[in-house]
Amino acid sequence: MSMEDPFFVVKGEVQKAVNTAQGLHQRWSELLQDPGSASKEEVDWTTNELRNSLRKFNLDAVELTKRKAFITSTRQTVKEMKDSMSNPVAQAMSEKKTRQGLLGDSVSQGSVWQPGADKYSRLDHELQTANSQFIEEQQSQQQLIAEQQDEQLELVSGTIGVLKNMSQRIGQELDEQAVMLDDFSHEMDNTQSRLDNVMKKLAKVSHMTSDRRQWCAIGVLLAILFVVLILFFAL
């Protein structure tokens, strides 16, 4: 077949779309079997991409019937042209025209009749129109999918930016709280040291007060004893 046949271009695009859809479907199946292996954003993105890919192949029964009828009509037209060309009468007339042209017949100076020329032109026009429409539809769908992917990428980028800012703020707050905890720890250490010093001073003062009371009691007792002795000897 000719390499200019648009069938190969369309076939390549369709096969590429099918491969993409198969890859998305495989990933979607894996996510369903193990939901904990991916985030909700990835599950939603894979589901939307798979749904958009499958929409390209959404052909209803009416469209399939039309395309089948077109293929059947095309086959019948080509078969009629082949049968016409293989007809012995047509071959004999073609050979006669060829011999007349070689002999320099004046009749051959006119236009050469070609059987089925109108059918070929009409068939070629119909094929080109159908292929052009199909290619335009595929290009439009691919453009729509590309735009949707760009929008989804922008949304994902915005979400990532928000999460990044939140993580930075949380990190700053944690650093500030860590500094506050360090300051509080130092204050507690200083307070504990001050309390220890105060307790030591209180213990020392209490000990000194106890010693003074004891000496005062001894002095009072000695004075009483001295007074009693004086009274005893005086009597």
DRENBA-11190 format. One record per residue (C-alpha): x, y, z; residue in one letter. Coordinates in nm, 3 decimals. Layout:
DRENMAR        xx        yy        zz   residuo
DRENMAR         X         Y         Z         A
...
//
This chain:
DRENMAR        xx        yy        zz   residuo
DRENMAR     0.000     0.000     0.000         M
DRENMAR     0.103     0.362    -0.056         S
DRENMAR     0.272     0.537     0.233         M
DRENMAR     0.049     0.842     0.160         E
DRENMAR    -0.257     0.647     0.268         D
DRENMAR    -0.405     0.838     0.567         P
DRENMAR    -0.510     0.507     0.718         F
DRENMAR    -0.162     0.459     0.862         F
DRENMAR    -0.168     0.805     1.025         V
DRENMAR    -0.509     0.743     1.177         V
DRENMAR    -0.411     0.392     1.283         K
DRENMAR    -0.103     0.523     1.463         G
DRENMAR    -0.303     0.786     1.649         E
DRENMAR    -0.573     0.539     1.747         V
DRENMAR    -0.316     0.281     1.861         Q
DRENMAR    -0.138     0.546     2.068         K
DRENMAR    -0.466     0.646     2.232         A
DRENMAR    -0.548     0.281     2.305         V
DRENMAR    -0.204     0.223     2.462         N
DRENMAR    -0.248     0.532     2.680         T
DRENMAR    -0.592     0.415     2.791         A
DRENMAR    -0.456     0.068     2.871         Q
DRENMAR    -0.179     0.214     3.085         G
DRENMAR    -0.426     0.432     3.275         L
DRENMAR    -0.662     0.138     3.323         H
DRENMAR    -0.382    -0.079     3.460         Q
DRENMAR    -0.280     0.193     3.708         R
DRENMAR    -0.646     0.250     3.800         W
DRENMAR    -0.689    -0.125     3.871         S
DRENMAR    -0.377    -0.124     4.091         E
DRENMAR    -0.511     0.170     4.290         L
DRENMAR    -0.843    -0.008     4.344         L
DRENMAR    -0.667    -0.320     4.473         Q
DRENMAR    -0.437    -0.123     4.705         D
DRENMAR    -0.595     0.217     4.788         P
DRENMAR    -0.338     0.296     5.054         G
DRENMAR    -0.049     0.300     4.806         S
DRENMAR    -0.141     0.641     4.660         A
DRENMAR    -0.296     0.971     4.761         S
DRENMAR    -0.651     1.081     4.687         K
DRENMAR    -0.521     1.334     4.431         E
DRENMAR    -0.350     1.059     4.230         E
DRENMAR    -0.662     0.839     4.238         V
DRENMAR    -0.885     1.126     4.121         D
DRENMAR    -0.639     1.226     3.848         W
DRENMAR    -0.604     0.869     3.717         T
DRENMAR    -0.982     0.820     3.717         T
DRENMAR    -1.045     1.144     3.528         N
DRENMAR    -0.771     1.073     3.273         E
DRENMAR    -0.906     0.722     3.210         L
DRENMAR    -1.261     0.854     3.172         R
DRENMAR    -1.146     1.123     2.925         N
DRENMAR    -0.943     0.869     2.725         S
DRENMAR    -1.239     0.633     2.697         L
DRENMAR    -1.464     0.913     2.573         R
DRENMAR    -1.264     0.921     2.250         K
DRENMAR    -1.390     0.573     2.168         F
DRENMAR    -1.752     0.646     2.262         N
DRENMAR    -1.920     0.534     1.936         L
DRENMAR    -2.291     0.464     1.952         D
DRENMAR    -2.473     0.202     1.748         A
DRENMAR    -2.589     0.454     1.486         V
DRENMAR    -2.234     0.572     1.414         E
DRENMAR    -2.107     0.215     1.393         L
DRENMAR    -2.387     0.127     1.151         T
DRENMAR    -2.299     0.425     0.930         K
DRENMAR    -1.933     0.331     0.919         R
DRENMAR    -2.008    -0.032     0.847         K
DRENMAR    -2.242     0.075     0.566         A
DRENMAR    -1.970     0.302     0.426         F
DRENMAR    -1.716     0.018     0.428         I
DRENMAR    -1.964    -0.218     0.266         T
DRENMAR    -2.046     0.038    -0.004         S
DRENMAR    -1.677     0.102    -0.067         T
DRENMAR    -1.602    -0.267    -0.101         R
DRENMAR    -1.891    -0.309    -0.344         Q
DRENMAR    -1.774    -0.013    -0.555         T
DRENMAR    -1.416    -0.144    -0.571         V
DRENMAR    -1.542    -0.491    -0.658         K
DRENMAR    -1.751    -0.351    -0.943         E
DRENMAR    -1.452    -0.162    -1.079         M
DRENMAR    -1.230    -0.471    -1.059         K
DRENMAR    -1.496    -0.682    -1.231         D
DRENMAR    -1.531    -0.418    -1.501         S
DRENMAR    -1.158    -0.411    -1.564         M
DRENMAR    -1.132    -0.791    -1.572         S
DRENMAR    -1.425    -0.820    -1.816         N
DRENMAR    -1.303    -0.983    -2.144         P
DRENMAR    -1.499    -0.733    -2.353         V
DRENMAR    -1.340    -0.438    -2.176         A
DRENMAR    -0.994    -0.593    -2.210         Q
DRENMAR    -1.051    -0.651    -2.583         A
DRENMAR    -1.160    -0.290    -2.629         M
DRENMAR    -0.857    -0.168    -2.438         S
DRENMAR    -0.622    -0.378    -2.652         E
DRENMAR    -0.795    -0.249    -2.966         K
DRENMAR    -0.744     0.110    -2.856         K
DRENMAR    -0.379     0.035    -2.784         T
DRENMAR    -0.321    -0.114    -3.128         R
DRENMAR    -0.494     0.180    -3.291         Q
DRENMAR    -0.269     0.417    -3.101         G
DRENMAR     0.042     0.229    -3.211         L
DRENMAR    -0.070     0.231    -3.575         L
DRENMAR    -0.127     0.607    -3.564         G
DRENMAR    -0.502     0.585    -3.610         D
DRENMAR    -0.659     0.927    -3.618         S
DRENMAR    -0.921     0.812    -3.376         V
DRENMAR    -0.653     0.766    -3.114         S
DRENMAR    -0.573     1.136    -3.131         Q
DRENMAR    -0.894     1.201    -2.937         G
DRENMAR    -0.953     1.143    -2.570         S
DRENMAR    -0.893     0.794    -2.433         V
DRENMAR    -1.191     0.640    -2.255         W
DRENMAR    -1.118     0.505    -1.909         Q
DRENMAR    -1.381     0.274    -1.761         P
DRENMAR    -1.497     0.366    -1.413         G
DRENMAR    -1.318     0.706    -1.399         A
DRENMAR    -1.617     0.878    -1.240         D
DRENMAR    -1.649     0.605    -0.978         K
DRENMAR    -1.280     0.635    -0.891         Y
DRENMAR    -1.308     1.011    -0.851         S
DRENMAR    -1.620     0.985    -0.636         R
DRENMAR    -1.469     0.710    -0.419         L
DRENMAR    -1.146     0.902    -0.373         D
DRENMAR    -1.339     1.214    -0.276         H
DRENMAR    -1.552     1.023    -0.024         E
DRENMAR    -1.246     0.857     0.128         L
DRENMAR    -1.062     1.186     0.159         Q
DRENMAR    -1.366     1.353     0.316         T
DRENMAR    -1.421     1.072     0.568         A
DRENMAR    -1.052     1.057     0.661         N
DRENMAR    -1.031     1.435     0.694         S
DRENMAR    -1.333     1.443     0.923         Q
DRENMAR    -1.197     1.161     1.137         F
DRENMAR    -0.855     1.325     1.164         I
DRENMAR    -1.012     1.660     1.256         E
DRENMAR    -1.223     1.492     1.526         E
DRENMAR    -0.918     1.316     1.667         Q
DRENMAR    -0.717     1.639     1.667         Q
DRENMAR    -1.001     1.827     1.839         S
DRENMAR    -1.030     1.558     2.107         Q
DRENMAR    -0.654     1.557     2.161         Q
DRENMAR    -0.654     1.936     2.191         Q
DRENMAR    -0.936     1.917     2.447         L
DRENMAR    -0.750     1.652     2.645         I
DRENMAR    -0.431     1.860     2.637         A
DRENMAR    -0.620     2.164     2.769         E
DRENMAR    -0.777     1.956     3.047         Q
DRENMAR    -0.435     1.819     3.139         Q
DRENMAR    -0.293     2.172     3.153         D
DRENMAR    -0.575     2.280     3.384         E
DRENMAR    -0.521     1.980     3.611         Q
DRENMAR    -0.146     2.048     3.621         L
DRENMAR    -0.215     2.408     3.722         E
DRENMAR    -0.445     2.288     4.001         L
DRENMAR    -0.184     2.039     4.121         V
DRENMAR     0.084     2.308     4.109         S
DRENMAR    -0.133     2.544     4.315         G
DRENMAR    -0.203     2.271     4.571         T
DRENMAR     0.167     2.193     4.599         I
DRENMAR     0.242     2.562     4.655         G
DRENMAR    -0.016     2.585     4.933         V
DRENMAR     0.119     2.272     5.102         L
DRENMAR     0.472     2.408     5.074         K
DRENMAR     0.372     2.736     5.243         N
DRENMAR     0.188     2.547     5.517         M
DRENMAR     0.490     2.325     5.582         S
DRENMAR     0.715     2.630     5.605         Q
DRENMAR     0.481     2.798     5.853         R
DRENMAR     0.457     2.482     6.063         I
DRENMAR     0.837     2.455     6.061         G
DRENMAR     0.871     2.816     6.177         Q
DRENMAR     0.618     2.763     6.456         E
DRENMAR     0.799     2.449     6.571         L
DRENMAR     1.129     2.638     6.577         D
DRENMAR     0.972     2.919     6.781         E
DRENMAR     0.821     2.671     7.024         Q
DRENMAR     1.158     2.497     7.058         A
DRENMAR     1.321     2.832     7.144         V
DRENMAR     1.045     2.904     7.397         M
DRENMAR     1.094     2.562     7.557         L
DRENMAR     1.468     2.623     7.585         D
DRENMAR     1.408     2.959     7.751         D
DRENMAR     1.155     2.804     7.988         F
DRENMAR     1.403     2.528     8.073         S
DRENMAR     1.670     2.787     8.155         H
DRENMAR     1.423     2.980     8.372         E
DRENMAR     1.330     2.661     8.557         M
DRENMAR     1.698     2.585     8.618         D
DRENMAR     1.758     2.936     8.750         N
DRENMAR     1.448     2.920     8.969         T
DRENMAR     1.550     2.582     9.108         Q
DRENMAR     1.897     2.715     9.187         S
DRENMAR     1.748     3.017     9.364         R
DRENMAR     1.513     2.795     9.564         L
DRENMAR     1.805     2.576     9.671         D
DRENMAR     1.997     2.882     9.790         N
DRENMAR     1.696     3.013     9.981         V
DRENMAR     1.638     2.674    10.146         M
DRENMAR     2.003     2.659    10.252         K
DRENMAR     1.982     3.008    10.401         K
DRENMAR     1.659     2.922    10.583         L
DRENMAR     1.815     2.608    10.726         A
DRENMAR     2.117     2.806    10.842         K
DRENMAR     1.902     3.076    11.004         V
DRENMAR     1.684     2.812    11.171         S
DRENMAR     1.992     2.643    11.313         H
DRENMAR     2.126     2.971    11.446         M
DRENMAR     1.792     3.059    11.608         T
DRENMAR     1.777     2.722    11.782         S
DRENMAR     2.125     2.772    11.932         D
DRENMAR     2.035     3.116    12.067         R
DRENMAR     1.721     2.985    12.237         R
DRENMAR     1.919     2.713    12.407         Q
DRENMAR     2.172     2.961    12.549         W
DRENMAR     1.894     3.191    12.666         C
DRENMAR     1.723     2.903    12.848         A
DRENMAR     2.051     2.806    13.016         I
DRENMAR     2.106     3.166    13.126         G
DRENMAR     1.758     3.194    13.273         V
DRENMAR     1.800     2.866    13.462         L
DRENMAR     2.135     2.978    13.604         L
DRENMAR     1.982     3.306    13.718         A
DRENMAR     1.696     3.125    13.892         I
DRENMAR     1.943     2.889    14.056         L
DRENMAR     2.152     3.182    14.175         F
DRENMAR     1.844     3.355    14.325         V
DRENMAR     1.738     3.034    14.501         V
DRENMAR     2.086     2.993    14.653         L
DRENMAR     2.085     3.350    14.780         I
DRENMAR     1.744     3.306    14.938         L
DRENMAR     1.852     2.975    15.091         F
DRENMAR     2.162     3.120    15.257         F
DRENMAR     1.974     3.433    15.364         A
DRENMAR     1.725     3.234    15.561         L
//
